[in-house]
Amino acid sequence: MGSLTGIFLDTGRPEEIEKYHALGIIRGVTTNPTILSKDGVTGGWGAIERRSKEIAELIHPLPLSVEVTVNEPEEMLEQARMFAAWAPNINVKIPIHGPEGGTENLQIVHELETKEDIRVNVTAMMSAQQCLLAAMAGATYVSLFGGRVNNMGYDARQEIRRLRALLDAFGSPAKIIVGSTREVLNIIEWFEAGADIVTTVPQLLEPMLVHPYSKETVQMFLSDSAKLVPPQERAARPARLMA
């Protein structure tokens, strides 16, 4: 069985990362070009580098994934080297293949991991078989898009269980990341199915934490506490604590 790593935050906003990192509940951050664009990163490579370095420093030594923005093998290699040089805790996201398919990306993954000591997160995968090949190529992380698998009418949990069994059988150290999270239930059920890591947008963490019955129960405690201690004494410390 894999060992649980925890929740990675899907965002490029430092203020959101700082908020949840301070709670001690995240174990890394993932970004991609779509996330960075939505989160207001503009201004070319200078802006991407500044934001990536800011996040990497904020969460160090936790990992940050930064995704390549090109499809040509040599350009991907160049970008991967550039990203890895920005901070020691940056790993590089490489899609499993390009928009037309092909096998070239796995060769890039293998070269980066085995020859250049650059950690790779292989992304945009929809099946256990894709993830298995990425793991065999040497990827540190294999990312299954669970929400999109469900959107296609399949059950992501089955793919996660299948992948977990395969990686364990091969003794692969690759970590299973499951992303494209749609709801709080996904986070729990994907961990139960065997994911090492689940990525989520910040907007799902508060609903995961806050429960209406917890709110009701705490209010009951406070109301009953008011009956125990008169209003004029509430601000005072008990005598034995003041000694």
RAFENCOR-V609498 format. One record per residue. N is the residue number from 1. SS is DSSP state (helix for helix, strand for strand, loop for the rest). PSI is psi in whole degrees, 0 to 359 (999 if undefined). Layout:
# RAFENCOR-V609498
[[N SS PSI] [N SS PSI]]
This chain:
# RAFENCOR-V609498
[[1 loop 148] [2 loop 164] [3 loop 129] [4 loop 134] [5 loop 314] [6 strand 206] [7 strand 131] [8 strand 139] [9 strand 130] [10 strand 89] [11 loop 157] [12 loop 13] [13 loop 113] [14 helix 324] [15 helix 325] [16 helix 318] [17 helix 315] [18 helix 319] [19 helix 310] [20 helix 333] [21 helix 323] [22 helix 336] [23 loop 346] [24 loop 22] [25 loop 358] [26 strand 153] [27 strand 10] [28 strand 176] [29 strand 141] [30 strand 142] [31 loop 167] [32 loop 172] [33 helix 325] [34 helix 316] [35 helix 312] [36 helix 322] [37 helix 314] [38 helix 329] [39 loop 15] [40 loop 19] [41 loop 112] [42 loop 160] [43 loop 18] [44 helix 201] [45 helix 327] [46 helix 317] [47 helix 319] [48 helix 317] [49 helix 315] [50 helix 314] [51 helix 318] [52 helix 316] [53 helix 321] [54 helix 314] [55 helix 316] [56 helix 318] [57 helix 322] [58 helix 321] [59 helix 357] [60 loop 135] [61 loop 12] [62 loop 153] [63 strand 146] [64 strand 129] [65 strand 129] [66 strand 129] [67 strand 142] [68 loop 154] [69 loop 10] [70 loop 173] [71 loop 350] [72 loop 133] [73 helix 311] [74 helix 322] [75 helix 324] [76 helix 317] [77 helix 316] [78 helix 316] [79 helix 319] [80 helix 316] [81 helix 320] [82 helix 312] [83 helix 314] [84 helix 331] [85 helix 344] [86 helix 323] [87 loop 149] [88 loop 342] [89 loop 15] [90 strand 129] [91 strand 160] [92 strand 129] [93 strand 125] [94 strand 125] [95 strand 151] [96 loop 325] [97 loop 175] [98 strand 182] [99 loop 342] [100 loop 9] [101 strand 211] [102 loop 167] [103 loop 357] [104 helix 326] [105 helix 327] [106 helix 327] [107 helix 321] [108 helix 315] [109 helix 312] [110 helix 317] [111 helix 315] [112 helix 317] [113 helix 319] [114 helix 335] [115 helix 336] [116 loop 0] [117 loop 40] [118 loop 125] [119 loop 135] [120 strand 138] [121 strand 105] [122 strand 125] [123 strand 176] [124 strand 34] [125 strand 144] [126 loop 2] [127 loop 158] [128 helix 325] [129 helix 321] [130 helix 314] [131 helix 322] [132 helix 314] [133 helix 321] [134 helix 319] [135 helix 319] [136 helix 333] [137 loop 348] [138 loop 6] [139 loop 139] [140 loop 320] [141 strand 142] [142 strand 121] [143 strand 115] [144 strand 130] [145 strand 84] [146 helix 319] [147 helix 321] [148 helix 326] [149 helix 314] [150 helix 321] [151 helix 331] [152 loop 2] [153 loop 8] [154 loop 169] [155 loop 112] [156 helix 330] [157 helix 324] [158 helix 318] [159 helix 321] [160 helix 315] [161 helix 317] [162 helix 315] [163 helix 318] [164 helix 315] [165 helix 319] [166 helix 312] [167 helix 321] [168 helix 320] [169 helix 323] [170 helix 352] [171 loop 30] [172 loop 135] [173 loop 358] [174 loop 139] [175 strand 134] [176 strand 117] [177 strand 132] [178 strand 126] [179 strand 201] [180 loop 42] [181 loop 132] [182 loop 331] [183 loop 164] [184 helix 320] [185 helix 323] [186 helix 317] [187 helix 311] [188 helix 312] [189 helix 331] [190 helix 325] [191 helix 316] [192 helix 327] [193 helix 345] [194 loop 5] [195 loop 142] [196 loop 325] [197 strand 139] [198 strand 131] [199 strand 146] [200 strand 152] [201 loop 154] [202 loop 329] [203 helix 344] [204 helix 347] [205 helix 321] [206 helix 316] [207 helix 332] [208 helix 327] [209 helix 314] [210 loop 127] [211 loop 136] [212 helix 325] [213 helix 329] [214 helix 316] [215 helix 315] [216 helix 319] [217 helix 317] [218 helix 321] [219 helix 322] [220 helix 316] [221 helix 315] [222 helix 319] [223 helix 318] [224 helix 329] [225 helix 325] [226 helix 332] [227 helix 332] [228 helix 324] [229 loop 121] [230 loop 151] [231 helix 321] [232 helix 346] [233 helix 353] [234 loop 327] [235 loop 349] [236 loop 149] [237 loop 144] [238 loop 145] [239 helix 319] [240 helix 339] [241 helix 340] [242 helix 348] [243 loop 999]]
